[in-house]
Amino acid sequence: MNIRYFKLFVLKFCLIGFLFLFSNFVYCQKAEIISLEKLQHEIENDSEKILVFNFWATWCGPCIKELPMFEKLNRENSNIKITLVSMDLDLNPNPQKVYDFVSKKKLKSRVVILEAGDPNSWIETIDANWSGALPATLVVNTVTGNRRFVNSEIDLEELENLIKEVQ
C-alpha cells in the first residue's frame, strides 16, 4: 500500500470516527427561547391537531419521569402536537443546562424555554387553576375550544383520557 492510499484510509477512518462520536449533536434539536406572548399565541392558534403543552424543568424529578411518556405519544400519534415547555430560566438564566439536557436525553418532541419572568405574575394566564407547581400539562383542542389542565404528574392513561375529553 503506498503512502497516498494510506493517508486516504486514515482520513476516512478519522472522519467516520468523528461522525460516530458526535452524531448526538448532529441529530439533536436546540430548544427555542420564547416569550409568554408567543406561547399564549401558540396555545390559542387554530390547529387541526390536539395541542399538548407540558410545563417541566430539568430539576424536577416527576417532570423528568413523565418525559418518556410525552416522547412516546409524539412518536406514535401524528394528530397530536407535543410542546415541552421548560421553566428552567425562572431559577437559572443560563439556557445551556436545558440544551445539554435535551441533547443527553435525545428528546424529539418540540422543546421551548419560556422566558417570562416571575411565574406568580402570569401562571393564571395559562390556567386559572394552576398553582405554579410542576409538572403541569395543558391539553387544547383549538377547533372545539375544549381545554383540560392538570397540575400534577400524570401517566399515559390519564393523558390519553385528557386528549379524548377535548376531542
PyMOL commands that set and color helices and strands:
alter all, ss='L'
color gray80, all
select helices_A, chain A and resi 3-21+23-27+36-44+61-76+88-90+96-105+119-121+123-126+156-166
alter helices_A, ss='H'
color red, helices_A
select strands_A, chain A and resi 32-35+50-56+80-86+110-115+136-141+146-150
alter strands_A, ss='S'
color yellow, strands_A
deselect
rebuild
show_as cartoon
